[in-house]
Amino acid sequence: MFIKNAWYVAATAPECTEKPLARTLLNEKVVLFRLSDGTAVALEDRCCHRLAPLSLGDVEEGGIRCRYHGMKFDAQGDCVEIPGQDVIPPGMCVRRFPLVEQHGFLWIWLGDPELASRDEIVDVHWNNAPDWPTASGYIHYKANYQLIADNLLDFSHLTFVHRTTLGNSEFPNARPEITSFDRGIKLNRVIRNCQPSPLHAMAGKFTGPVDFWNRQIWWLPSVFENWAGSVSAGDDDAPHERPGGLHLRHFSLLTPETEQTTHYFWIQPCQFPHDDLGIIEKVGIGMSTAFAEDRWVIEAQQEVMNSAPEVKPKAVRSDAALGRVRAMIDRLIDQESRLVHESVQDA
């Protein structure tokens, strides 16, 4: 089950054009397209006539036409034309989903549209901002999104999975400070006088020990924000405020496709302590390599879990953050289920 009353990334803005884009999100078949004025639209990808995918059709002025029998639907999902028939019967419509284009992404709300508030969309304004060169990418995972969340919330794996990219031998012993808030959890850690990870050494051009900081936020249900950085080792208490540091503003934006598959969008805006902005390409390659390493482990983990669903994982100390997030998600899913049950009873 998924949290429906939340904003998820449906696509990057460039993916959505006047050619229909079919995408499955939280088990919902959705078609995305742009009108001639550039407005992005998200409709149920299922014609209400014979249930053919609307994504096989054509975008026309003001809407989309089904390729099967030619019924046309406007941007609200209402049928406005039936070939060979003047009268449009009541209820001839498909579901329209709230969709917001912001900072390079299309955010979709798959739950109760009356509850959709733009104010709850996570701020990713660093994405391709003028002073933040940005690497980005997309991964289609054959794994449940919560396994990916577990990975992002427990950095002790970096030492072992990411030996040549993000790894640092200090991570398993660096316990983060964890605090909960109404929309998720926050994790803070600082590692002083350590060797930089291979990626940080390359991106920051560090030749000696650094002070590393890591400030993370998990925004429920599935957005991971990670402000990480390194600066040459020093004595003050705020390495992130010291000049000459490498600043990485990472976001992992997870959208469940099904219980077994996930859309994984990521961006890596950077500020470098030097003028070699071309190094952003190397950062992108390094991050892509690291995420491929994660995917290799997580998809194998999903296969093992599928083979023996009765076997449950055992927790250790480093699972504290992911345990909190899983409990929060379970609580929200339970709340939504009870609200749906109550509304059905009242109907």
C-alpha positions in Angstrom: 0.0 0.0 0.0 1.0 3.6 -0.6 0.4 7.0 0.8 -1.9 8.6 -1.8 -2.4 12.1 -0.2 1.1 13.4 -1.1 3.0 14.9 -3.9 5.2 12.6 -6.0 7.4 13.4 -9.0 5.6 12.1 -12.1 8.3 13.1 -14.6 10.9 15.7 -15.3 9.6 18.8 -17.1 11.4 18.0 -20.4 9.8 14.5 -20.5 6.3 16.0 -20.9 5.6 17.1 -24.4 2.7 17.2 -26.9 3.3 13.5 -27.4 1.4 11.5 -24.7 3.6 9.9 -22.1 2.3 6.8 -20.3 3.5 6.2 -16.8 2.4 4.0 -13.9 2.5 5.7 -10.5 1.4 4.0 -7.3 -0.3 1.4 -9.5 -2.3 4.1 -11.3 -2.1 4.3 -15.1 -1.5 7.9 -15.9 -1.0 9.8 -19.2 1.0 13.0 -19.2 0.9 15.6 -22.0 1.2 19.3 -22.8 -1.4 21.5 -24.4 -0.4 23.9 -27.1 0.0 26.7 -24.5 2.6 24.5 -22.6 0.3 23.6 -19.8 1.1 20.1 -18.4 -1.9 17.7 -17.9 -2.2 14.4 -16.1 -5.2 12.2 -16.7 -6.2 8.6 -16.0 -4.7 6.5 -18.9 -7.9 4.7 -19.6 -10.6 5.8 -21.9 -14.0 5.5 -20.2 -15.6 4.0 -23.4 -13.8 0.7 -24.0 -10.9 1.2 -21.5 -8.2 1.6 -24.2 -5.1 3.6 -23.1 -5.4 7.3 -23.9 -1.6 7.4 -24.2 -2.0 5.7 -27.6 -4.0 8.7 -28.8 -3.2 12.2 -30.1 -3.0 15.5 -28.3 -5.3 18.0 -30.0 -6.3 21.6 -29.2 -7.5 21.6 -25.6 -7.2 17.9 -24.9 -6.5 14.4 -26.1 -8.3 12.1 -28.5 -8.6 8.3 -27.9 -7.0 6.4 -30.8 -9.6 3.6 -30.6 -13.0 5.2 -31.3 -12.0 8.9 -31.4 -13.6 10.2 -28.2 -12.0 13.5 -27.2 -11.3 14.5 -23.6 -10.5 18.0 -22.4 -7.8 18.9 -19.8 -10.3 18.4 -17.0 -10.9 14.8 -18.1 -14.4 15.5 -19.4 -15.5 14.0 -22.8 -16.2 16.8 -25.2 -16.7 14.9 -28.4 -18.0 11.5 -29.5 -17.7 10.8 -33.3 -21.1 10.0 -34.8 -23.0 11.2 -31.7 -24.2 14.6 -30.7 -25.2 13.9 -27.1 -22.6 13.2 -24.5 -24.0 10.9 -21.8 -23.5 11.9 -18.1 -20.4 10.4 -16.5 -18.4 10.3 -19.7 -15.1 11.4 -18.2 -11.7 10.2 -16.9 -10.0 11.2 -13.7 -7.8 14.2 -13.7 -4.9 14.4 -11.3 -3.6 17.6 -9.7 -0.3 18.4 -11.4 2.2 21.2 -10.6 5.3 22.1 -12.6 8.0 23.4 -10.3 11.8 23.6 -10.5 12.2 21.2 -13.4 9.8 18.5 -12.2 6.1 17.6 -12.6 4.6 16.9 -9.2 1.4 14.8 -9.1 -1.2 14.2 -6.4 -2.9 10.8 -6.7 -5.1 11.0 -3.6 -8.1 13.2 -2.6 -7.7 16.3 -4.8 -9.4 18.5 -2.2 -6.4 17.9 0.1 -3.7 18.9 -2.5 -1.8 22.0 -1.4 1.1 23.3 -3.4 2.7 24.4 -0.2 3.6 20.8 0.6 5.8 20.3 -2.4 9.4 19.9 -1.4 11.6 22.9 -2.4 14.3 21.8 -4.9 15.0 25.3 -6.2 18.7 24.5 -6.4 18.0 22.4 -9.4 19.9 24.0 -12.3 20.0 27.4 -10.5 22.6 29.8 -12.0 25.1 29.3 -9.2 24.5 25.6 -8.7 25.8 23.5 -11.6 23.6 20.3 -11.5 24.1 16.7 -12.4 20.9 14.6 -12.6 19.6 11.3 -13.7 16.8 8.7 -13.6 16.8 5.0 -12.6 14.1 2.4 -13.0 14.4 0.1 -10.0 13.1 -3.4 -9.8 12.6 -3.0 -6.0 10.1 -1.6 -3.5 10.7 2.1 -2.8 11.1 1.4 1.0 14.2 -0.7 0.3 15.7 2.3 -1.5 14.7 4.5 1.4 16.4 2.2 3.9 19.6 2.5 1.8 19.5 6.3 1.8 18.8 6.6 5.5 21.7 4.3 6.6 25.0 5.7 5.4 27.0 2.9 7.1 26.8 1.0 3.8 28.9 3.7 2.0 32.1 2.2 3.3 31.4 -1.2 1.8 29.1 -0.6 -1.3 30.8 2.6 -2.5 34.5 1.9 -2.0 35.6 3.8 -5.1 33.0 6.6 -5.0 31.3 7.8 -1.8 32.9 5.5 0.7 34.6 6.7 3.9 36.0 4.3 6.5 34.6 6.6 9.3 30.9 6.2 8.3 30.0 3.1 10.3 31.2 4.8 13.5 29.7 8.2 12.9 26.3 8.1 14.6 24.0 10.8 13.3 21.8 13.0 15.5 18.2 12.1 14.6 15.2 14.3 15.2 11.6 13.9 14.1 9.3 16.6 12.8 5.8 16.6 11.4 6.8 15.9 7.8 9.6 13.4 8.4 13.0 13.2 10.1 16.3 15.1 10.2 19.8 13.6 10.5 23.0 15.6 11.2 26.5 14.3 11.4 30.0 15.8 11.3 33.2 13.8 10.8 36.4 15.7 11.6 39.9 15.3 10.2 39.1 12.4 7.9 40.2 11.4 4.5 37.7 12.7 1.9 35.7 10.1 -0.1 36.9 9.6 -3.7 34.1 11.7 -5.1 34.7 14.6 -2.6 38.4 14.5 -3.2 37.9 14.7 -7.0 35.1 17.4 -6.9 36.7 19.6 -4.2 40.3 18.9 -5.3 41.3 18.2 -1.7 44.8 16.8 -1.1 44.7 16.3 2.6 42.3 15.6 5.5 38.9 17.3 5.6 36.0 18.0 7.9 32.9 16.4 6.5 29.3 17.4 7.2 26.1 15.7 6.3 22.6 17.2 7.0 19.8 15.1 5.7 16.0 15.4 5.7 13.6 12.7 4.8 10.4 14.3 3.6 7.4 12.0 3.9 6.6 9.9 2.0 9.6 9.6 -0.3 11.9 12.6 -0.9 15.5 12.5 0.5 17.4 15.8 0.8 21.1 15.6 1.6 23.3 18.7 2.1 26.7 17.2 2.3 30.1 18.7 2.0 33.8 18.8 2.8 36.3 21.5 3.7 40.0 21.3 4.6 40.3 20.2 8.2 40.1 23.0 10.8 39.3 23.8 14.4 36.0 25.7 14.4 32.6 24.1 15.2 30.9 24.9 11.9 32.7 23.4 8.9 29.7 24.1 6.6 30.2 27.8 7.2 34.0 27.8 6.5 35.1 29.3 3.2 36.6 27.0 0.6 34.2 24.1 1.1 32.6 21.7 -1.4 28.8 21.9 -1.1 26.5 19.2 -2.5 22.7 19.7 -2.4 21.4 16.2 -3.3 17.8 15.2 -3.7 16.6 11.6 -4.4 12.9 11.7 -5.4 11.3 8.3 -5.2 7.9 7.5 -6.8 6.6 4.0 -6.4 5.5 2.5 -9.7 4.2 -0.8 -8.2 4.9 -2.7 -5.0 8.0 -4.2 -6.8 9.2 -1.3 -8.9 10.2 2.4 -8.4 10.9 5.5 -10.4 14.0 7.1 -9.0 14.8 10.7 -10.0 17.9 12.4 -8.6 19.6 15.8 -8.8 23.0 16.8 -7.5 23.4 20.6 -7.5 27.0 21.6 -6.5 29.1 24.5 -5.4 32.8 24.0 -5.9 35.7 25.6 -4.0 37.4 26.3 -7.4 36.5 27.7 -10.8 36.6 24.4 -12.7 32.9 24.1 -13.4 33.4 21.4 -16.0 34.0 19.0 -13.2 30.2 18.7 -12.8 30.3 16.1 -15.6 32.7 14.0 -13.5 30.4 14.4 -10.5 27.5 13.1 -12.6 29.5 10.1 -13.6 30.5 9.4 -10.0 27.0 9.7 -8.7 25.7 7.5 -11.6 28.3 4.9 -10.7 27.4 5.0 -7.0 23.7 4.6 -7.7 24.4 1.7 -10.0 26.3 0.1 -7.0 23.2 0.7 -4.8 20.9 -0.7 -7.4 23.0 -3.9 -7.8 22.6 -4.6 -4.1 19.0 -3.5 -3.6 17.5 -5.4 -6.5 19.3 -8.5 -5.4 17.9 -7.9 -1.9 14.4 -7.6 -3.3 14.8 -11.0 -5.1 15.9 -12.7 -1.9 13.0 -11.2 0.0 10.6 -12.4 -2.7 11.9 -15.9 -2.5 11.3 -16.1 1.3 8.7 -13.5 2.4 8.2 -15.1 5.7 11.8 -14.2 6.8 12.0 -10.8 8.3 15.1 -8.5 8.6 16.7 -8.1 12.0 17.5 -4.5 13.2 20.8 -3.1 14.4 21.8 0.3 15.8 22.3 2.0 12.4 18.7 1.2 11.4 17.3 3.8 13.8 16.4 6.4 11.2 14.9 4.0 8.7 12.9 2.4 11.5 11.4 5.8 12.3 10.5 6.5 8.7 8.9 3.1 8.2 6.8 3.6 11.3 5.7 7.1 10.1 4.7 5.7 6.7 2.8 2.8 8.2 0.9 5.3 10.5 0.0 7.6 7.5 -1.2 4.6 5.4 -3.3 3.4 8.3 -4.8 6.9 8.7 -5.7 7.1 5.0 -7.2 3.7 5.1 -9.5 4.6 8.0 -10.5 7.8 6.3 -11.5 5.9 3.1 -13.4 3.3 5.2 -15.3 6.1 7.0 -16.2 7.9 3.8 -17.5 4.7 2.3 -19.7 4.1 5.3 -21.0 7.6 5.2 -21.8 7.4 1.5 
